[in-house]
Amino acid sequence: MSIEVGQKAPDFELADQHGQRVKLSDFRGRKNVILVFHPLAFSGVCSGELGALRDNIDEFQNDTVQLLTVSVDSMFAHRAWAEQENLDYPLLSDFWPHGEVAQAYGVFDDTKGVALRGTFLIDKEGVVRWTVVNPVPEARDLADYRKALAELS
């Protein structure tokens, strides 16, 4: 069962594609966070989704919002993928313990060993204000992200 609207978002600290440690609570009091779980780097649907975020980055990462993406890929896979796809926002590695953060958010698929397509909008106080969880093959719609951000404002 995934984290629900109104619940406190579980804090975590993961390395991004450059090895920098990123902690969710570092944004508390400063920015809302769009937390995007995805199954695997270099896959078609993930490349499409994260490419769409890249192409609309000013909407999803700015003075009031921070975009964070998470998958079970290693930091090194994320770095190669970021370079290939021109992704310059944080790609966080939930590699080891394998899928621990995805499990904490209730979006880890135990049979496949990857995260489902879960997105959580977390407000500046660290509370989940909107969420969507799609199965691995089903892409999410950026229009839903825009609507959730508008309602949070």
Sequence and secondary structure as in RCSB ss.txt:
>XXXX:A:sequence
MSIEVGQKAPDFELADQHGQRVKLSDFRGRKNVILVFHPLAFSGVCSGELGALRDNIDEFQNDTVQLLTVSVDSM
FAHRAWAEQENLDYPLLSDFWPHGEVAQAYGVFDDTKGVALRGTFLIDKEGVVRWTVVNPVPEARDLADYRKALA
ELS
>XXXX:A:secstr
    TTSB    EEE TTS EEEGGGGTTT EEEEEE S TT HHHHHHHHHHHHTHHHHSSSSEEEEEEESS H
HHHHHHHHHHT  S EEE TTTTTHHHHHTT EETTTTEE EEEEEE TTSBEEEEEEE TT    HHHHHHHHH
HH 
